[in-house]
């Protein structure tokens, strides 16, 4: 055989082999997808098949959880009512000729609730220590507990709210920046901002009983409890549900309105089945459904800041932060970082 004929055979074989190995491509069908959905809606999951390949079946996933299987190239209509609010990562695993390929897309699930604007009336005004960089506030057995921040001056306090004076206080080590607090079963849980640890104290004596590392590398902002579990915010739209016994993650919610996620969720308080959360630097409190993260109401407290008299107040940092619910009076106590006043307010529709 001549050399050029041998070369032709080799090249022809390579070409045939290449045609056999030609990769078939599939894309997620985004033609009917919207960027945002609400929980009462459904999403049509499907793929585009530009090579007209024979599809055996498609397995669909949302956030890596299998939600259904379709024969051939059929679409799957999936209801979103039980999904967490937030981004939904869509995946289609397409089976053809004994192989499978992935196709990916993403949508965002926002709240289906339009938040109400709640009103408030000021019941009483009390003095507040202007040196307290308030990060956490909570009533326990008729006593007001307060956690403060900033490195070198972070404290845990028992306070006479009528006078603003602390009658019990302990300081954190200078390396710690104190954050939110909550009290559960006679134990005070106190967060730190960037140190990734939480402290547990005896509520009566303030003796430190435990130090927990966070379950992942996040910041500590606000803290509350529902009588069983802890709820921790981290400065994003997430609120983590945490086991108080070992400080391990149980679950999480994403905080959303009907239009977008709400970041900078700060100090938290559990009030009659809802989470009340300060929104950092907004002088507002969001009423959050703890089951799905939907913001159901907003309390605009911007007028309170106008009543503060502190010549050293930093408007960008010394903001509203501190919510404590008194179940006996059914009133809420609110203050801010280095504010000279604490306000007892009553919420109305």
WOSULQUI-V373755 format. One line per field, one symbol per residue. burial: I if it has 16 or more other ideal C-beta (glycine too) atoms within 10 Angstrom, else O. A space follows every 50 residues. Layout:
burial: ???
This chain:
burial: OOOOOOOOOOOOOOOOOOOOOOOIOIOIIOOOIOOOIIIOOOIOIIIOIO OOOOIOOIIIIIOOOOIOOIOOIOIIOIOIOOIIIIOIOIIIIIOIOOOO OOIOIOIIIIIIIOIOOOOIOOOOOIOIIIOIIIIIIIIIOOIIIIIIII IOOIIIIIIOIOOIOIOOOIOIOOOIIIIIIIIIOOOIIIIIIOIIOIII IOIOOOOOOOOIOIIOOIIIIIIIIOOOIIIIIIIIIIIIIIOIOOIOOO OIIIIIIOOOIIOIIIIIIIIOOOIIIIIIOIIIIIIIIIOIIIIIIIIO IOOIIOOIOOOOIOOOOIIIIIIIIOOOOOIIIIIIIIIIIIIIIOIOO
